[in-house]
Amino acid sequence: MTAATKAQRGAAITLQAAADAFLSSPRCENANTRRAYGGVIDKVANRLGASRRLADISDDDIGAVLEGEWGTAHGSTWNRNRAAVSAWLTWCRERQRWSAPAVPGSCERRKEHVDATKDLPKAAIERQLSRRDVPLREKTLWRMLGCR
């Protein structure tokens, strides 16, 4: 099958069919990847109309869904979901040669908050647990949290 024939066949593919093809491809062979990508891609497809043709969706449509679903989410959530949609659409365009939109430039990756929280050394925790002035409730909480 030539690239032109494949592109013509892709002209009639729906969002749901494109999503199903991607999620059943070797790219999503890992069950965890398939589950994570599937949730995001299904949400995007449903928001846009799963029965709509992939070729009829614009970059701006994709951007509007991303902003609408995850526009107020933390940077890591936004980046993860944006990457899932981008991987799907890139696969459609480059591997399948289907006419597919892209994630628009306005949907850039966002800065992620770095958690600089440090674990307490075991010796420091033991000192706290052995103190007589620390209430039993606090000691119990520390033990329940696995800080032995």
Secondary structure as UniProt FT lines:
FT   HELIX           3..10
FT   TURN            11..12
FT   HELIX           15..23
FT   HELIX           26..28
FT   HELIX           31..48
FT   TURN            50..51
FT   HELIX           54..56
FT   HELIX           59..70
FT   TURN            71..72
FT   HELIX           75..90
FT   HELIX           91..95
FT   TURN            105..106
FT   HELIX           122..130
FT   TURN            132..133
FT   HELIX           136..144
FT   TURN            145..146
//
